[in-house]
Amino acid sequence: MYIYDQHDKTLIGERVAQYRRQTDDYLAGKIPDAVFLPLRLQNGLYVQRLAPMLRINIPYGMVSATQLRALAHITRKYDKGYAHFTTRQNIQLNWPQLEEVPDILAELAAVEMQGIQSSGSCIRNVTSDEFAGINADEIEDPRPWCEIIRQWSTLHPEFAFLPRKFKIAVTGAKTDRAAIQVHDIGLQVLKNADGEVGFKVLVGGGLGRSPAIGVAIKDFLPAKHLLTYLEAILRVYNRYGRRDNKYKARIKILVKAWTAEVFAEKVEEEWLQEIDSPSTLTDAVIAHAKAFFTRPAYEAVDVDSSETELQSLAAEHIAFAKWRDRNVIAHKVPGYCAVHLSLKPTGVAPGDVTDSQLEAIADLADRYSFSEARVTHHQNLVLGDVKLSDLPALWQAAKQQGFATPSIGTLVDMICCPGGDFCSLANAKSIPVAEAIQRRFDDLDYLYDLGDIKLNISGCMNACGHHHVGNIGILGVDKKGEEFYQVQLGGSALDDASLGKVLGPSFYAHEIPDVLERILNIYVDQRIEGETFLDTQRRIGIAPFKEFIYAKAA
């Protein structure tokens, strides 16, 4: 993973010192609220319903054991002993004291972490595939390109105050696991017929009040022009994006208003003026970025012997068999695998992790995965480089910490925002609904029979829970001061990206488990052998679900 050089350390150190002065001045009454607001936001600090919330960047999801231990210490010293992993591969503290945030940022800087631009109207944390660099279907490891974008975008003076927040995702795999079609800019690493690396560029995707699927404006951008083309997109957006209405300020609104063709023409015109600018990437710059993402010291593994042992253990322990089937992923290096650490045990808010669990993950990473872990979009963690022969020991250790729930990809492996329990923007609570669903659907055999289902829950239209692209999406809404929940069907954030359609009138929180059960009954009754929930829903449409559910409700 990327290691800070002296330039990085100096930059982050100066930023921490600057924010400490700004905080001191604010607390002394020298800076008004309106002036302090953008200053704290661009250092990752929100003011939530009950307390401040500090969002900490984990670029493209990579986190070291050293950083995990530092996060554990920080949550214990400055918070209430737990933190929350988000859908942007970040981690949040929900209870820091405003006056202590500079101290937290200083401790983060000591382990090469920071919260710069994790909020505010700027380029946010660059996200990618949690299996980057280790999956066999990869065209090229996207992490060096993510790091190039991170360095370019951090404190970029031209893009510090955009019309609205801006999100970039990069995937290097043949199958999109980074949801690039629902980002402001999505980048797909490609190789042309001559073997040259480049990018397919999508713009205008995003969720929230006006959800949209991104559109391609460049089918093959040569790699050396990555930053010059991104600058052209950002300049067009910065110049023409709306600033009079924050609900219409995202780039997706501009792309839709102009059409993708007109937007592409504007970008091309801007780009051709600066195509050979200082931002053009040289071979040396690209090689420097790639040098940080080297192949670990993999050992030779007797695959046949390991498989025999694992199959014997699976025959003896059905729990191990289920865990391996659901939580263990194939690796491009023979004898190795990637392992999901589930953060979705029943009764725990999806994505929440305690200080002791952070330390346990660090220990597991040290012992089994070259001292690194990865944060996923689904609010779990992954150990990316585990020997097959270590799986039995890892399974036992993961069970002790509550990380071995064999439910990855199932209905209860849901995405869920913090909702009204924490967020001042939320219309309704998300966490109690998630827990009610976990408790209703606790039969693993039933979940396995249902197959892969993406269930996403958001507490408001800002869609931090990505409800628009859940196969089943749940949105908290406010009706005259009461909390209700709208259900959507048919969303996807994969290659077949689509936005879910609203089922009908919303429901009370206590009705949601019953509504889900009826939806699933329709699926089981209507599916053809081999069909996923999404396949069936797309084939039969939304009408059968609507008719059955509202007839029952009546």
N, C-alpha and C positions, 0 to 999 in steps of 0.2 A: 504494500500500500504506500501511498505518497508520504514522504517524510519532509517536514519543513526544512528549508534552507535558512541561511542567516537573513535573507531579505524577508521571508515570511515571518520569522520571529520578530524582526524589528517592526514590521508593519503592524502585526497584531499587538505587540507590546505598546506601541504608540497609540493605537486605537483604544486599548484598555485605559491607558492613562488619560486620554482625552475624555472618554466617557465618565471616568471617575470625577474629573473636574466639572463636567456638565451636571452630573448628579449632585455634587456638593453645592453647586450654584443654584440648582433647582430647589433643593431642600432648604437653602438659605433665603429663598424667595427672590433670587436674582434673575431667574428665568421663568416666564409664565408657562402655564400648562400648554397653550397652543404651540409654543416654540419647542418645548421639551418633547411633545408628542412624536414628531418625526425622528428626533434624536434617539429616543428609547426604542422606537420601532425598528430602526435600522441596526440596533444592537440586539434585537430579538425579544424585547420586553413589551408584553401586552399588560393591560389592566383588565382582569376578568371579573366574573360575577362576585367572587369572594376575596380574591387576592390577586397580586400580579402573577403573570405566567411568563416564564423564560423559555424560549425555544432555542435549542442548540443544534447547530448543523452537524450532520453526519454525511459528508459528501459522498454521493453515489452509494451510500449505505455501508461503507467500510469502516470498521471500528476495531481498535486493537485491544488486547487484554489490559494493557496499561491504562488506556482511556476508559475502559469499563470500570476499572477499580477507582479511578479518579471520579467518575460519575457516581459510583456508590458512595464514596466519601462525601461528595457534595450534597447528594440527596439526604444523607444522614445529618450533616452539619447544618445545612441551610434550609432544608425542606422538612417534610414529614416522613421521610424514609422510603419514598417510592417515586417513580417517574413514569412517563407515558411515551411509548413509541408511536409515531404518527405514520400516515400514509405517504408522507414525503421523505421517508427514511430518516426522519429527525427524532429527537427526544425532547420532551417538555418537562419542566418543573412547574408544578401547580401552586406552590405556596412560598416562593422566595419573598424576602422583604426587600422593598425597593432600595433601601440604603445599603443592603448587602450585595446587590447585584454586581457592582464593580469588583468586589472580592471574589465572587463566583467566576466572573470573566477572567480574572487574573489566574485563578487556579486552573481554569480550562486552558488558558494560553500555555501554561506550563506543560501540558500534555498535547499540545498542537490541536486544540479545539477552540471554537468560537461561535458566537451567535450572529455575526455580521450578515445583514441582509436576509435573515431568516424570516423577516416580516418587513412591512413597508412597501411602497410603490417602487420596487426595484427588481432586479433579477434574483430570484430565490435560489435555494439549494438545488443543484443539478442532480437529477435522479437517473437511475439506470436499473439494469437487470440484476437481481440478487445472485444470479449464477454467472455473472460476467467473469470470463477468463477460465471457467471450469466446465462448461457444458459443451458436449460434442457437436451441437447444432450451430455453433458460433461461427460467423464469418470472420470476425476479428474482435478482440477484446475492446470494449468501448470505454473502459476506465481511463486510459490515457487521454482520450478525446474529452471525456468529462472533466478531467483535471485541467486540461488546457482551457476549457470554457470557464471553469471555476476561477482560475487565476486571472483570466481576461476580464471577467465580470465583477470581481470583488473590488468594491470602491471605484468602479469605473465612473469618472466624473460626469460623463455625458449621459449616463443612464441611471443616475442616482435618484431622480425624481420623475419617474415615468407616469403616464396617466393612471396606471393601476399596476398591481402586482404582476409579475411575469415569471412563467415557469417553463423550464426546458428539460426534456427527457431524451436520453440516447439509448438505443439498443444496438447490439452487434450481432444478435441472433437471427436465425431464419424465422423463428416464431417470436412475436413481440411479447415480452414479459415486462415491459417498462411503460405500457399504456401511452405510447407516443402520440396516439391519435386524439387524446383528450388533454393535450398540453398546448400552451401558446405557441411553442415551437417543438416539433418532434423530429428527431434525427434517426434515420435508419442507415447503419453502416453497410455499404455495398462494395462489391468489386466488379469492374467492367470486364469486357471481353479480353482486355490486355492485362488483367490482374491488378489494375490500379485501384487503390482505395478511394472511395468517395462517399457521398451521403445523398440519400433521398430526403428532401426537406419538406416538412408539412407545417402549416401555420393555421392558426384560428381555431384550434381545439380548446376545450375547457368545459368545466362544469359550472355549478352555481345557478344564478337566476336565469341565464340564457344558455343552456348547455348546447354544445356544438361538437361535431366530429371534425377534426382538422382536415385540410385539403392540401394536396401536393402542389407546390409551386416550382419545384426543381427536382427533376428525376435523377440527375447525377451531378453533384457538385464535387469537383476535384478537392481532395483533402486539404491541399495547401490554402484553399480559399475559404475554409470553414469560418474563420473569424471575420473576414471582410464581408462575407455574405450575411452573417449574423448582424454585423454592424449596420448593413443596409436595411435589413428588416426592422431593427430597433429604431433607426433614424426615421424611417417612414412612419412607424407607429408613434414615435415621440412627437413628430411634427403634426400628424393628422388625427391621432387618437383623441377622443373627446375628454375634456377635463371639466365640463360643466355638470356632469351627472356621473357619479361613481358607478352606478348600476349599468351604464352604457359605455364604460371607459376601457373595457378589455379589448384586446386586439381582435377577438372573434367578432365583435360588433362591427369593427371597421372592415374586416374581410367580407362579412356578409353584406354590408351596405354597398361596398364597391364591386363585389364579386371577386372570386379568386383570380380571374384572368386580369382584371384591372390592377389588383393588388400586386400580382406577380410582375406586371409591367412596370409599376412604380419602383418596386424593389430592384428590378434589373437595371433600370435607368440610374438609380442611386448607386448600385454596386459597380457598374462599369466606370463610374467616375473615380472610384477608389480601389479598383481591382488589384493594383500592385502597390498598395499602401504598406506602411511598416507593420501592419497586422497580418500580412501574408506570411503563412507559416513556412519556415525553411525546414530542410531535412534534419538539421541539427536540433531545432526546437522539438520536432516530433520525436526524434530519437531520445532526447533528454526526458520527455514525458514518459515514453515507453519504458525507459530504464528503471522506473520505480515499480513497475508491475512485472517483476521477474517470476520465473517458475520456481516454486518452493523446492526444497530438497526432498523430493518424493523418494521413497524407498521401494525396493523391489518387493512385491507382495506375491505370495503363492496363492493365486486366485482360486484354483481348484480346491486347495486345502481349506481356504477360508470359507468358500461357498458350502463345502460339505459340513463344516462346523456350524455355519449359520442355519442351514436347512435342518440340521439335527436339533438345534435350539428352538427353531420355529415350530417343529413338530411337537416338542415337549411343552413349549409355552405359547399358547395362542396369542397372548398379549404381545409378545415379542413379534410374532408373525404379523399382527395387525399394524404394529408400530413401524416395522420395516416396510410394509406395503404402502403405508400412507405418508410416512415422515422421512423416508430415505430416498434420495434422488441419484440417478446415475451420474458418473463423472467421466470426463474424457480420458483420464489416466487410469489404465487398468489397475484394479486392486484398491481404488479409492472411491469415495462417494461423498455426497453432500447431505447434511442432516438438518432437518427443521427442528428447532426448539420451539414448541408451541407455547404461546402466551395466552391461551384461551381456556384455562380450566373453568369449570362451572363455578359461578359466584365471584369471578374476578373480572373487572372491566377489561375488555379486549385491548391488548397492548400495554397494560400496566405491569410494572416490574418493581420489586422491592430492592433496597440497597443490598441485602444479603444475596438476593438472586443475581444481581449484577456482578457481585464478586464470584458467585458460583459459575456464571457464564464465562467470566475471565479465566477461572481455573480450568474449565472444560476446554476453552480455546487454547490455553497453554498446553494442556495435556494431549489434545486430540487434533488440533487444527492450526498448527503453526502460529499460535497466539493471535489469531484474527477471527472475527465474526462479521456477519453481514445482517443488516436490517432489511426486512422485506416490506413491500407495499401493503401487505396484508397484516402488518403489526405483529409479526413473528420475527425470530432470528434464525440464522442459518450458520452452521459450522461447515465451511466450504470444502475442506480437504481432510476427510476422515478415512483412515485405513479400514478396509472391510474387517480385518481381524480385531479392530478395536470396537466394533459395534456392540457386542454384548456388554462390555464394561461401560461404554457410553450410555447405553440404554438404562442400566441400573443407576448410574449417576444422575441421569436426566429425570428418572422417576422420582428420586428422592427430593428433587427441587420443583416438581410439578411441571416439568417441561416435556413429558413424554405422552401427553394426550394424543392418541392416534387418530386425529380428526382433520389433518391438513386437507383442504379442498372440499370438505363437507359443509353442510348447512351451518353447523355451529362454529366453523372456522371463519367467523364473520368479521367484516370491517365495521368499526363503530367509533364515532367521534365522542369526545367527552360530554357533549350535549349540555343540557340545562343544569346539570350538577356543578359545572364549572364555568362554562362559556357565557359571557354576557350577551352574545349575539343569538344564542339558541332560543327557539320558540318552545322547545319541549325537551324532556330528558331522554337520553338514548340508552344509558347504562342499565336502568331497570328493565327496559324492554329487551335488551340483549340477554340479561340474566333470565328473564322469564322464558325466552326461547330456548336457552341452554337447558333449563330445567325440564321443559316439556319434551324436548327431543334429545333424550339422554341414552337412547338405545343405539349402540354403535352398529349393530347388525342392520337395523332399519336405515340408518344414515348411509351405510355402505351400499345398501340396495338402491337408495335414491341416487347414488353416484355424486359426481361433482356438481355443486350448486354454489354460486356466489351470492351471498346475502350481505347487503351493505345498508348501514343505518346512519342517517344524518339527523341532527337536531334542528337544522334550519336549512334554508335555501342556499347557503354558502357551500353546502355539499362537501364538507371536510370528510364525511364518511362515504363519498362517492356513490350515493344512492342511485344516481342516474344510470350508472353502468353496472349495477348489480343485476344478476339474473332475476333476483327479487330485490327490490329497493324499498326501503321504508324511510319516509320523511316526516319529521315532527313538525306540526303546524299549530298555530294558535287561532282559536275561534272564541272570540269574546272572553278572553282570559282563561280558557280551558285548553288543555293539551289534547291534541288529536294526532292521528298517524295515517298518512296517505301511503298507499301501497302501489308500487309500480312493477311491471313485469317486462322482461325481454331485453334488458340491458347487457352490454358486454364491453370490456376494455381490452379485449384481445385482438387478434388480426381481423376478426369479424365485428369490429367495434360498432355498437349501436346504443341508442338511448332508450331506456325503458318507457313504456306507456302507462299512464295512470289507470288503475283498475276501476276506480269510481270514487264515491264519497268516502271520506276518511273514517277512522275507527277510534274508539277509546283504547288506551294502553292495554287494559285487561282483555280486550278482544283479539289482540294481535296473534297470540299463540293459536287460538281457534281458527282464525282466518288463514294462517300459514298451513295448518293441518288440512283445511279444505282445499287450498291450492295444491298441496302435495297429493291429496287423494285424486284430484282431477288428473294430475300428471301420471300417477301410477296406473290409473284406469285407462288413459288414452295413449300411453307411450307404446311405441313399437320397439321390439327387442334391439338393444344397442343404442337407443336414443338417450341423449342427455335431457335434462329438464329444459334447457334452452332450445334444443332441437324440437322437442315436442311443442313447446309454447309457440315457436315460430311457425310450425306446421299448422296447428289448429287455431292460432290466433288468440286474442284475449277474450272473445265473447263467451266461450264455455266456462272460463273461470269466473267471469263477471256474473253470468246467469246463476251459477250454482251458489256462489258466495252470498250474493245479495238476496237470492230467494231464501236461503237459510236464515239470513239476518232478519228478513221480514217475518 
